[in-house]
Amino acid sequence: MGKETEQPERLFVEQNYDIGAVEKLQKINAGRSSMAMLVAAGSGQYVLRRLRNRQQAELEYKISHKLLHFELCPPILLARDMRPFAQNEDECYNLQLYMDNDPKGSEEVDDVKLGHAIAVFHLELAALDGLPQPDRFELGAMWSTIQNRDNTDSSSWMRSLAERVQELLSFELSSSNTSSCSGDWIHGDLGKWNMLFPRSRKRSSVLLIDFGEARKGNRHFDMAAVLASLLKSCRTDEDWKRRISAFAYGYQSGGKVVDFAELAAYTEFWLIRGAVAVLAHNGTTEASARFVREVMATIDRYKRIYSDRVS
């Protein structure tokens, strides 16, 4: 958490939301392109987030409203003017109920319940009426940035990455034209950083947050993000297989089908996309090169695991 903010921010919240007097308002850790603050008021604790625009605010509210019945998302509050956001000059904000998160929750999560929760999320979004958000981390665009900047790098790891990127760009184009899942609504950034694991769990083992990347895509992309971000702690291939199978069982019990070949492909896609994002943001440094090599090794391990699973 950062230090307490000044009076103007406090007045902005009190003027736009019916939550009582604001007792404290502090900056909290957020993503690279976002800002969030913890708001302590007489009626409880909330998270104030700065968004890109009102279209994002309206879409996030529609998604959260659909998930409330299943207790899959903290509620987003309406402002005094009954809009799901408040504006401060050109900046747009929403206010969401704060939920206490167990820092060890991602290590102790019930994979069956988690899979079921993600399936419910995808089912509920099937009939969503909203404007999809642009993919701000589109693989082709990020790779073009790297090529234009680092086109003289001929290291072996960069050549290997280039080959995988080209294969995945072809795969993405083919999948969008042939897969029955390509037109699904997806979260778009469903790593563990966008999941909360409340200390007191009732109907669900997880709460989903931050729908700023929600768009049309293949739901296996979301599943790959969940599994790749949560299974890093697995020490053996057998642990990975067990947890993937448990997640898939829960997902299919929620009414959706898991195609393990597509899940394997989108796991590689998710991991390579992350490696390319690091390179695009940080440049070709020794740390970036080490990270890319680690990603390559992880992908090879996943391929072995999924090959055993689908054979």
Stockholm file with secondary structure:
# STOCKHOLM 1.0

chainA/1-311         MGKETEQPERLFVEQNYDIGAVEKLQKINAGRSSMAMLVAAGSGQYVLRRLRNRQQAELEYKISHKLLHFELCPPILLARDMRPFAQNEDECYNLQLYMDNDPKGSEEVDDVKLGHAIAVFHLELAALDGLPQPDRFELGAMWSTIQNRDNTDSSSWMRSLAERVQELLSFELSSSNTSSCSGDWIHGDLGKWNMLFPRSRKRSSVLLIDFGEARKGNRHFDMAAVLASLLKSCRTDEDWKRRISAFAYGYQSGGKVVDFAELAAYTEFWLIRGAVAVLAHNGTTEASARFVREVMATIDRYKRIYSDRVS
#=GR chainA/1-311 SS CCCBCCHHHHHHHHHHCCSCCEEEEEEECCCTTCEEEEEEETTEEEEEEEESCHHHHHHHHHHHHHHGGGTCSCCBCCCTTSCSCEEETTEEEEEEECCCBCTTHHHHCCHHHHHHHHHHHHHHHTTCCSCCCCCTTCHHHHHHHHHHHHTTCCCHHHHHHHHHHHHHHHHHHHHHHHCTTTTEEECSCCSGGGEECBSSCSSCSCEECCCTTCEEECHHHHHHHHHHHHGGGCCSHHHHHHHHHHHHHHHHHTTCCCCHHHHHHHHHHHHHHHHHHHHHHHCSCHHHHHHHHHHHHHHHHHHHHHHHHHC
#=GC SS_cons         CCCBCCHHHHHHHHHHCCSCCEEEEEEECCCTTCEEEEEEETTEEEEEEEESCHHHHHHHHHHHHHHGGGTCSCCBCCCTTSCSCEEETTEEEEEEECCCBCTTHHHHCCHHHHHHHHHHHHHHHTTCCSCCCCCTTCHHHHHHHHHHHHTTCCCHHHHHHHHHHHHHHHHHHHHHHHCTTTTEEECSCCSGGGEECBSSCSSCSCEECCCTTCEEECHHHHHHHHHHHHGGGCCSHHHHHHHHHHHHHHHHHTTCCCCHHHHHHHHHHHHHHHHHHHHHHHCSCHHHHHHHHHHHHHHHHHHHHHHHHHC
//
